[in-house]
Amino acid sequence: MANCSPSSDQKPDEMASMEHGSENDVKVHVFSSSSELIGKLHEKWSPEQKKPYPAMYSSVVGGIILDPAMMVIPIDDHMVHRGHGVFDTAVILDGYLYELDAHLDRFLRSASKARITSPFPRSTLRSILVQLTMASQCKEGTLRYWLSAGPGNFLLSPSGCPKSAFYAVVIDDVVSQHNDGVKVITSTIPMKSPLFATMKNVNYLPNVLSVMEAEDKGAFASIWVDEEGFIAEGPNVNVAFITDDKELILPSFDKILSGCTAKRLLELAPKLVEQGRLKSVKTADLTVEEAKRSTEMMYIGSTLPILPIIAWDEQPIGDGKVGYLTMALSDLLWHDMVAGPDTQRLCVPYIN
């Protein structure tokens, strides 16, 4: 049995600063002070490099953090060790937050399903996110935010967590249209049940495994098919199809996440119907066989906004090339994102 007790002649400060060995001669450093630990955390972040995460908000500390080394959450947060949390994302583009309100509404619907009560009213959450984006000085990227049952203990029940927690981080990244097509596969990883699929929660292990499965097969990502054989969604995106007679069809949202960008596309796409380029726009149940007969196929998501799909399970979609209607829809969404503030966009004071 290993002896974990310190020898009687060791002083407390010596015990704190020494490196302890194990039966395998692995030495684990013991940090003697918070300043030493902070110094170690800073080693990862060169002062010259561009910060990928220029700002974070934490309700645990009650403010905005600009030092990436300090962007942490408690290990006993229920979201960390039990997955009891929800999240959402909004795009930052040219000084604007795109569809923040739509994402925030879905965020709070997810929190309600997860039985997490926000520590702040909706108006305060929104104000925090706007102020965080301003403080970040980020012109282009994403804003991601979480509601957690909060820190408290390591038990299964959140009853010992005195207060829920709200976190948000700005991610500096490139947001652009995608002109090249990708290959996808049908996932063999079981998809989430409707309760969890319609709630944007942090339990993304099935999503992660489905992407890894696709990458193992040389594909970009995957498509889930439900128990009844109907098309569901991608690992973190919606999927859409254009039929031979130029119908745009998205799978019904009954059992999958109601994508904010997908719903916006459904609002914009009728413009192509008016122009005679599309016959109709709708949501419907679609079998795998019907879907694979489509002439065009695409992923839809906040940061894409549309990603053409040219092959599925090694079978070409249409002629195996990026479709012109897919790009027409991509142009519609992209123009909506960059056109300027309207009912869909939130103006953040522009950063020079």
PEMOWO-V30360 format. One line per field, one symbol per residue. burial: + if it has 16 or more other C-alpha atoms within 10 Angstrom, else -. A space follows every 10 residues. Layout:
burial = ???
//
This chain:
burial = ---------- ---------- ---------- ---------- ---------- +-+++++++- ---+++-+-- +-+--+++++ -+-+++++++ ++++++++++ ++++-+++++ +--+-++++- ----+--+++ -+++++++++ ++++++++++ ++++---+-- +-++++++++ +++-+----- +++++++-+- ++---+++++ +++---+-++ ++++----++ ++++++---+ ++++++++++ +++--+++++ +++-++++++ ++--++-+++ -++----+++ +---++++-- ++++++++++ ++++++++++ +++--+++-+ +++-+++-++ -+++-++--+ +--+++-+-- --
//
